[in-house]
């Protein structure tokens, strides 16, 4: 997952707008309700036996978005499914913005960052990490074990992968922590 720092303030504000219009409350934080959002922006959303290594894809035809997610992903890896769906929804929501980007790699990074912002808002992670840093003020800072425990709790609470939670936390830590 790409660092969220690749999102402009305008895209972060847009993610906030999406979360407000398709809200799902988790632990006092508003995240995006992906099912409601998908119902609104996808012409179809289907499980499909995609080729190896492909978790999702969206095809645009006559202004309509047709999205496929790898068959069995929702059942086998629910957190991965949620991120994949959020990524595909990001492709739909940001289509005109992405068309202006010169390379596919950059487009994928932006979609990953936007998906992360929909599922686990940077502001919520930053507030949590700030409390942890404050609790360790004047000392060596939180241990790796404490940070891992926080990542596990956030992954469980927000139904995201442990990797996504770890990256989100790392982005919020002061340099050298």
Residue pairs with C-beta under 8 A, 6 or more apart in sequence:
1 83
1 112
1 113
1 115
1 116
1 163
1 164
1 167
2 108
2 109
2 110
2 112
2 113
2 116
3 113
3 167
3 171
4 12
4 113
4 116
4 117
4 122
4 168
4 171
5 113
5 171
6 109
6 110
6 113
7 15
7 110
7 113
7 114
7 117
11 94
11 97
11 110
11 113
11 114
11 117
12 117
12 122
14 93
15 32
15 114
15 117
15 118
15 121
16 121
18 32
18 37
18 93
18 118
19 30
19 31
19 32
19 118
19 121
20 30
22 32
22 33
22 34
22 36
22 37
22 40
23 30
23 31
23 32
23 33
24 30
24 31
24 32
24 33
24 34
24 36
25 31
26 157
26 158
26 159
27 157
27 158
29 121
29 124
29 158
30 121
31 118
31 119
31 120
31 121
31 158
32 86
32 89
32 118
32 119
34 82
34 85
34 86
34 89
34 118
34 119
37 89
37 118
38 45
38 67
38 85
38 89
41 65
41 89
41 92
41 93
42 58
42 65
42 66
42 67
42 89
42 92
43 64
43 65
43 66
44 66
44 67
45 67
45 68
45 69
45 85
46 67
46 68
46 69
47 68
47 69
47 70
47 71
47 72
47 73
47 74
48 68
48 69
48 70
48 71
49 70
49 71
50 56
50 57
50 68
50 69
50 70
50 71
54 70
55 69
55 70
55 73
55 80
55 84
56 67
56 68
56 69
56 70
56 84
56 85
56 87
56 88
57 67
57 68
57 88
58 65
58 66
58 67
58 68
58 88
58 91
58 92
59 65
59 66
59 67
59 68
60 66
60 95
65 92
67 85
67 88
67 89
67 92
69 81
69 84
69 85
69 88
70 84
73 80
73 81
73 84
74 81
78 159
79 155
79 159
79 160
79 161
79 164
80 161
82 119
82 159
82 160
83 115
83 116
83 119
83 160
83 161
83 164
86 114
86 115
86 116
86 118
86 119
87 111
87 112
87 115
89 115
89 118
90 110
90 111
90 112
90 114
90 115
90 118
91 98
91 111
93 114
94 110
94 111
94 114
97 110
98 107
98 110
98 111
101 107
101 110
116 122
116 164
116 167
116 168
119 158
119 159
119 160
119 164
120 154
120 158
120 160
120 164
120 165
120 168
122 168
122 171
122 172
125 154
125 168
125 169
125 171
125 172
126 172
128 150
128 154
129 150
129 169
129 172
129 173
130 172
132 142
132 146
132 147
132 150
133 141
133 142
133 173
133 174
133 177
135 142
136 142
141 177
142 150
142 177
147 166
147 169
147 173
148 166
150 165
150 169
151 162
151 165
151 166
151 169
152 162
152 165
154 160
154 165
154 168
154 169
155 161
155 162
155 164
155 165
158 165
